[in-house]
Amino acid sequence: MAESEELAQIIAGCKKSETDSFSRLIDIYSTRCYGYFYRLTGNRDVSDELLSRLFVKLVEKIHSFRGGSFEGWLFKVASNIFHDHLRDKQRQKKLLQARIERLQEQTEPAKDSVDNRIDQLQIQLEKLDQDTRELILLRFYSQLSFKEIARMRSEPIGTTLSKLHRALEKLRKLMERKCT
């Protein structure tokens, strides 16, 4: 990941509409942002589309970044794009149900297989409500700090910690039920 001084220079270049700076920013964040979208949607095509929207929005909105955590700001924009996508399509329930059915239709590998555990984690994540799943993904997949998540969600850090603790407890119970 880019040093904070280097990142500040890249952002300053983006604000001056320097193509190379935007390219560097995309190189730094495209994998994490794509992974964030993929974990939320479970669909490569939708994730590609959302990632494209994110970087278009980044070009349009980079001037609104006023400092602080760029990653927090970027993932807030990504979160807004995802929620807009769900509202536009009005298919949240269908999207999640279709993904669960596809994963369940696949031949189950051996109980101890890593692939099986990953598939089961994805299935159980999708059973969580959207807010709970997104909170887990922001913390553990996107690797945002508790402080960044709290700021992004406009809530006290204690509330974020409490919600994340409850979210992980729900996920743990779902995983235990599936494994027994």
C-alpha positions in Angstrom: 0.0 0.0 0.0 1.2 3.5 -0.7 2.8 5.5 2.0 0.5 8.3 3.2 2.8 11.0 1.7 2.9 9.2 -1.6 -0.9 8.7 -1.5 -1.4 12.5 -0.7 0.7 13.3 -3.8 -1.3 10.9 -5.9 -4.6 12.4 -4.7 -3.3 15.9 -5.4 -2.4 14.8 -8.9 -5.9 13.4 -9.3 -7.4 16.7 -8.2 -5.4 18.3 -11.0 -6.9 15.7 -13.4 -3.5 14.0 -14.1 -4.2 10.8 -15.9 -1.1 9.1 -14.4 -2.3 9.8 -10.9 -5.7 8.3 -11.5 -4.0 5.2 -13.0 -1.8 4.9 -9.9 -4.8 5.2 -7.6 -6.7 2.6 -9.6 -3.6 0.3 -9.4 -3.5 0.7 -5.7 -7.2 0.1 -4.9 -8.8 -1.9 -7.7 -8.1 -5.3 -6.2 -9.5 -4.4 -2.8 -12.5 -2.6 -4.2 -13.3 -5.4 -6.6 -13.0 -7.9 -3.8 -15.3 -5.8 -1.6 -17.9 -5.7 -4.4 -17.5 -9.4 -5.2 -18.0 -10.4 -1.6 -21.2 -8.4 -1.4 -22.6 -9.6 -4.7 -21.0 -13.0 -5.4 -21.1 -12.1 -9.1 -18.1 -11.2 -11.2 -19.9 -9.3 -13.9 -21.8 -7.1 -11.3 -18.6 -6.6 -9.4 -16.8 -5.4 -12.6 -19.7 -3.1 -13.3 -19.7 -1.6 -9.8 -15.9 -1.2 -9.9 -16.2 0.7 -13.1 -18.9 2.9 -11.6 -16.7 3.5 -8.6 -13.7 4.7 -10.6 -16.0 6.9 -12.7 -17.4 8.3 -9.5 -13.9 8.7 -8.2 -13.0 10.9 -11.2 -16.1 13.0 -10.7 -15.9 13.3 -6.9 -12.2 13.4 -6.1 -12.5 17.1 -5.4 -14.9 16.4 -2.6 -12.2 14.5 -0.6 -11.0 16.9 2.0 -8.5 14.9 3.9 -8.6 12.3 6.6 -8.7 8.6 5.7 -8.8 8.2 1.9 -9.6 4.5 2.3 -12.6 5.3 4.5 -13.8 7.9 2.0 -13.3 5.5 -0.9 -15.1 2.7 0.7 -17.9 5.0 1.7 -18.3 5.9 -2.0 -18.1 2.2 -2.9 -20.8 1.4 -0.3 -23.1 4.1 -1.7 -22.6 2.7 -5.2 -23.5 -0.7 -4.0 -26.6 0.5 -2.2 -27.6 2.5 -5.3 -27.2 -0.6 -7.3 -29.6 -2.6 -5.0 -32.2 0.2 -5.1 -32.0 0.5 -8.9 -32.4 -3.2 -9.5 -34.8 -3.8 -6.6 -33.4 -7.3 -6.6 -31.6 -7.7 -3.3 -33.5 -10.7 -2.2 -33.4 -12.4 -5.6 -29.6 -11.8 -5.9 -28.8 -13.3 -2.6 -31.2 -16.2 -3.0 -29.8 -17.1 -6.5 -26.3 -17.1 -5.2 -27.2 -19.4 -2.3 -28.9 -21.8 -4.6 -26.0 -21.9 -7.0 -23.5 -22.6 -4.2 -25.8 -25.3 -2.8 -26.3 -27.0 -6.2 -22.5 -27.5 -6.5 -21.2 -30.8 -5.6 -20.0 -30.6 -2.0 -16.3 -31.3 -1.7 -14.9 -33.2 1.3 -15.8 -31.9 4.7 -12.3 -30.6 5.6 -11.6 -29.0 2.2 -10.6 -25.3 2.3 -12.8 -24.6 -0.8 -15.8 -26.1 1.1 -15.1 -23.9 4.1 -14.9 -20.8 1.9 -18.1 -21.8 0.1 -19.8 -22.3 3.5 -18.6 -19.0 4.8 -20.0 -17.3 1.6 -23.3 -19.0 2.1 -23.5 -18.1 5.7 -22.5 -14.5 5.1 -25.3 -14.2 2.6 -27.8 -15.3 5.2 -26.9 -12.3 7.3 -28.8 -9.0 6.8 -27.1 -6.6 4.4 -25.9 -4.2 7.1 -24.3 -7.0 9.2 -22.6 -8.6 6.2 -21.2 -5.3 5.0 -19.8 -4.5 8.4 -17.9 -7.8 8.5 -16.6 -7.3 5.0 -15.5 -3.7 5.7 -13.5 -4.8 8.7 -12.0 -8.1 7.6 -12.0 -8.1 3.8 -11.5 -4.4 3.1 -9.3 -4.1 6.2 -10.6 -0.8 7.4 -10.0 0.1 11.0 -12.8 0.4 13.6 -12.3 4.1 13.6 -12.6 4.4 9.8 -15.7 2.2 9.8 -17.3 4.2 12.6 -16.5 7.5 10.8 -17.8 6.1 7.5 -21.1 5.0 9.1 -21.4 8.2 11.2 -21.7 6.4 14.5 -19.6 6.2 17.7 -16.8 3.7 17.6 -18.3 1.9 20.6 -21.5 1.3 18.5 -19.4 0.0 15.6 -17.5 -2.4 17.9 -20.7 -3.6 19.5 -22.3 -4.2 16.1 -19.3 -6.0 14.8 -19.1 -8.2 17.9 -22.8 -9.2 17.5 -22.3 -9.7 13.7 -19.4 -12.1 14.3 -21.4 -14.0 16.9 -24.3 -14.4 14.4 -21.8 -15.6 11.8 -20.1 -18.0 14.2 -23.5 -19.6 15.2 -24.5 -20.0 11.5 -21.1 -21.6 10.8 -21.4 -24.0 13.8 -24.9 -25.0 12.8 -23.8 -25.8 9.3 -20.8 -27.8 10.5 -22.7 -30.0 12.9 
